[in-house]
Amino acid sequence: MTIETRYIIYPDGETQEIGRLLRIDEFVDLNGIPLELPLRSERVIVYRVVKIRHRENRGELDILHYLELVPAAELRSCVRRG
């Protein structure tokens, strides 16, 4: 039996366990929860999944989702207008 654990790795190296798998280029909030586009505002902290790595040990599988901070200039194109 293999125990699977999923983590997000912030740009500063901090780690947080999450409850679901993420995809490359997916936008997530501070807690690793996927965000729906378009965003309501550009004044939010948004991360993008840039790399996914699997680390296996005996009976354990760690899935590491590496994040990068999305700049505000890029978020402007993802904001709902109107």
Order of alpha helices (4+ residues) and beta strands (2+ residues): beta-beta-beta-beta-beta-alpha
